Amino acid sequence: VIGRIAAKIAGIKRVIHTVHGFSFPSAKSRRAYLLYYFLEYVVKYFTDALIVLNEQDKRIACQKLHYAPKNVYLIPNGVDVYKFIPDELCLEYNDNAKLLKVIMVGRLWEQKDPSTLLKAVTHLLERNINIELSFVGDGELRSELMLQTEKYINKIKFLGWRDDIERILPEHDVFVLPSLWEGMPLAILEAMSCGL
């Protein structure tokens, strides 16, 4: 929001903004909805073109925020499919075929909802299901999540931010992103490219 306004004040001729999901449709209260909607509506006047990642955000931009359709461009995310590839060796020679390895890549905060995934995996571990969960990412919920997992320290791992995701993803069987709302996350596309 501030960046678009600052750009116009600084005399930038064309301001182009990429939306990674609008906040107001999933606001938890009417007050939050109105605030987020108002901010998005106001910055429309400081935005020359809007890039959205999916059809739903395009509809929201045009129908709810009243952007001119000619100024809204749908450009889905993409990934380098030569970098994010399945590891055939991992797929063929899994040293513990009975262990289900689950991974989540993303910021550990409310919108990504890692707590729901943790509850599900904990539920399975309590029933002696051989499962392992890796969280790749960091955020304000990390400490709280780690406290909840002390009993399963060998089965639930917190790997922090990593720059070698393409190496880590193929070592897992299942990718989960339990987000409450998203645009078109690169994390899902990267996981799909790796065969998850």
N, C-alpha and C positions, 0 to 999 in steps of 0.2 A: 504494500500500500504506500508506504513512505517513499520507496524508491521511485515509483512512477510519478508521484507529485514532485519530488526533488528533481527528477530528470526534466520535467517541463519547466520548472522554475529556473533551472540551469541553462535553458535554451536548447535542449536536445530537440531536434526537428521531429523525429519519429520515435515514439515509445512503443515497443513491442513487449508484451508480457506473456509468459507461458504459465498456464494454470495447471497445477497438479492436484486437482480436486477442489471444489468450492467448499468452504467451511459451513456456510449458513444452512444448507439443507439438512445437515445432521446435527445441528445445535441441540443441546440438551434442554434448553429453556427458551421460552418465548423471547425473553430479554436478550439472550445471546443471539438468537436467530435475527432479531431486529437490528442489533448492533452490527453483526457480520454482514447482513444484507445491506445496511446503510453504507458501510465502508466500501463494499464492492461496487455499489451503485455510484457512489461519489467518484471513485477512482476511474470509473468508466470514462469520465470526461478528461482524464489525463492519459488515456490509452488509445493509440492510433490503430493498433492491431492486437488481436488476442489469439494465442495459439492454445488449443485444447488437445488433450490426448485421447479423448473418446467422445462418442456421439452424445452421451448423457450430459457431459459438461457443455457441449455445443448447444444443446437444447436449453439448458439452464441459462447460458450466456444470452441467447437470442430471445427466449420467451420470458424469463424472469427478470433479467437485468437489462433487457431491451437493447442489446448490441445489434448493430446492423449486420445481417448475415454475411455481407461482403467483407466485413472486417474481422471475421472469426474463421480461423484456419484449423482444420483437423489434421494433426500430424502425430500419429501414434508413436510411442517410444519404440526403439529398436535396439538390438544388441549385436555384437560382433560374434557371429556363429562360428567363426574360426578360432575364437578365444575360449568361448564357453561350449565345450564339447564333452560328450559322455566319456568317461574313462572306461574303456572296454575291459581293461585289466581288472578294475574294481568290480565291474558287473559280472565278469566271468569267474573270478577267483575270490569271491567274498569269503574271508577267512572264518566268518561266523554267520552263516546264512540264516540262523535262527534269531539273530539280533536285528531288530528293526531300528535303523538310524534315521532320526527325524531332525530337520534343521529349520530354523527361522532366521532370516536375514532382514534386519531392519532396526530402526531406532526403538529402544525400550521405553515407550511412553504410552499414554492412554489410548491414543488414536490407533496404534498398531495392535493393541489388546493382547500383549504377551501373557497376561494373567490367565486368560481363557485356555490358551495352549498349555500352559504349565499345569492348570487344574486337570486337563484331560490326560496329560502324560502321567501325572501323579496318580490319578485314578487307575490307570493301567498298571503302573508299577505296584500299587497296593494289591493288585490281583495277580501279581507275579508274572506279568507279561514282560518278556525280555525286550525292552525298548530303551533307547538312549536319545536324549534331546540335546541339541547344541543351539545356543543363542549366539548369533553373530551380530554385534552391534552394541550400542551403549545408550544410556539415557537415564532419566530421573527415576525410573522404576527398578533399575538394576539392583540396588541394595535391598529393596523390599522383596524382590523375587529371589535373591540369593538367600535371604533369611528363611524363606518358605521351602528351600530345597536342601537344607543342611542334612536331612535324613538320607537324601539320595545324591550325595556329592559325587559319587562315581558314575552316576547315570545321567545327571543334568549338568551341562557344561556352559560356562559363560566365556566366550572367546574374545569379546571386545570387538572394536573396529578392526577390520582386516583389509588389506589391499590385494589379497590373493584368493578372492572368492572363487575364481574359476578353478582353483586347485581343491578347495574345500568342498564345494557342492557335489562333485561326482563321488565323493566318499560316503554320501548319504543315500538313503532309499526314498525318503519322502520329504518334500518341501511344503511347509505350512506358513501362510501369512494370514492370521486371523483378524486383519484390520477391520475396524468399524466403518471406515470409508477410505476410498483410494481413487486415484485417477487410473493410470495404467502403469503399475509399478515395474521398474526395471528389474527388481529382484525376482519377480515371477517369470519374466521373459528370460532372464539368465538361467534360472532353474530349469525352465522348459527346454532351453537350448542344451542343457547338460543331461537331458533325459529324465528329469524328475517330474 
